[in-house]
Amino acid sequence: MRNSKQRDVILKIVLDSSDHPTADMVYNRARKEIDNISLGTVYRNLNLLSEQGIIKKFKIVGDIERFDKTVITHSHFVCKECGKVIDIMEDSLSDFIKELSNKTNANIERYEVSLFGTCSHCQ
């Protein structure tokens, strides 16, 4: 993959983000550094970076696609009040998935779990 200034800026935005930005959020942040960047360029580069495993693209039920700097398997907590998305790095879920795989005699290759509730700030 040939590096470009646009791709470098887009990647840096995702890597520096803790809010799991949408493409529109990345676009608005990128325009502060490259005023003539197009939304299409942002989408193409986010998809390319995701396909190459550099960032992770995911979708929460009822939401639009978001991008994550953490590419290892993990879950997300979504606040139903403010929409904040928090990474959950919990190994007990992988134990549950292994148990479920054994019980169903299925080969579960990957999983995505979203938990919904109210964050500490909104409680």
C-alpha positions in Angstrom: 0.0 0.0 0.0 1.4 3.3 -1.0 1.2 5.9 1.7 -0.4 9.2 1.1 -0.8 12.3 3.2 -4.6 11.8 3.3 -4.3 8.2 4.5 -1.7 9.1 7.1 -4.0 11.8 8.5 -7.0 9.5 8.5 -5.1 6.8 10.3 -3.7 9.2 12.9 -7.2 10.4 13.6 -8.5 6.9 14.3 -5.4 5.9 16.3 -5.7 9.1 18.4 -9.4 8.6 19.0 -11.0 7.0 22.0 -14.6 7.7 20.8 -14.8 5.1 18.0 -15.4 7.7 15.3 -17.8 7.3 12.4 -16.6 8.2 8.9 -18.3 11.6 9.2 -16.4 12.3 12.5 -13.1 11.3 10.8 -13.9 13.5 7.8 -14.7 16.6 10.0 -11.4 16.1 11.9 -9.4 15.5 8.8 -10.8 18.8 7.2 -9.0 20.7 10.0 -5.7 19.4 8.5 -6.5 19.0 4.9 -9.3 21.4 4.0 -10.0 20.0 0.5 -10.2 16.3 1.5 -13.4 14.6 0.3 -15.8 12.4 2.2 -15.2 9.7 -0.5 -11.5 9.8 0.2 -12.1 9.3 3.9 -14.5 6.4 3.3 -12.1 4.7 0.8 -9.1 5.0 3.1 -11.0 3.9 6.2 -12.2 0.8 4.3 -8.8 0.1 3.0 -7.2 0.4 6.4 -9.9 -1.8 7.8 -9.4 -4.5 5.1 -5.7 -4.5 5.8 -6.4 -5.1 9.6 -4.7 -1.8 10.6 -8.0 -0.6 12.2 -11.3 -2.3 12.9 -14.6 -1.4 11.3 -17.7 -2.5 13.3 -21.3 -1.7 13.6 -23.5 -1.6 16.6 -27.2 -2.5 16.2 -29.2 0.6 15.3 -26.0 2.7 14.7 -23.8 3.4 11.7 -20.3 2.0 11.1 -17.6 3.1 13.4 -13.9 2.6 13.4 -11.7 1.4 16.2 -7.9 1.5 16.8 -8.1 -1.8 18.8 -8.1 -4.6 16.3 -7.9 -7.6 18.7 -11.2 -9.3 19.6 -13.1 -7.3 22.2 -16.6 -6.1 23.0 -18.2 -2.7 23.3 -20.4 -1.1 25.9 -22.8 1.6 24.5 -24.4 4.2 26.7 -28.1 4.5 25.8 -28.1 8.1 27.0 -25.1 9.8 25.5 -24.1 7.2 22.9 -20.5 6.8 24.2 -18.8 3.6 23.1 -16.4 1.9 25.6 -14.1 -1.0 24.8 -14.5 -4.0 27.0 -11.4 -6.2 27.1 -12.8 -9.2 29.0 -11.4 -12.7 28.7 -14.4 -14.3 30.3 -16.4 -13.8 27.1 -13.9 -15.8 25.1 -14.3 -18.6 27.7 -18.1 -18.4 27.2 -17.6 -18.5 23.4 -15.4 -21.6 23.7 -18.1 -23.3 25.9 -20.8 -22.4 23.5 -18.8 -23.7 20.6 -18.3 -27.0 22.4 -22.0 -27.3 23.3 -23.3 -26.5 19.8 -20.5 -28.4 18.0 -19.9 -25.3 16.0 -16.7 -23.7 15.0 -17.1 -20.0 16.1 -14.4 -18.1 14.3 -15.2 -14.6 15.5 -17.8 -12.8 17.5 -19.0 -9.3 18.2 -20.8 -8.4 21.4 -22.4 -5.0 22.3 -23.6 -4.3 25.8 -26.1 -1.5 26.3 -26.8 0.5 29.5 -26.0 3.8 31.1 -22.4 5.0 31.6 -21.2 6.4 34.9 -21.4 10.0 33.6 -25.1 9.7 32.7 -26.2 7.8 35.8 
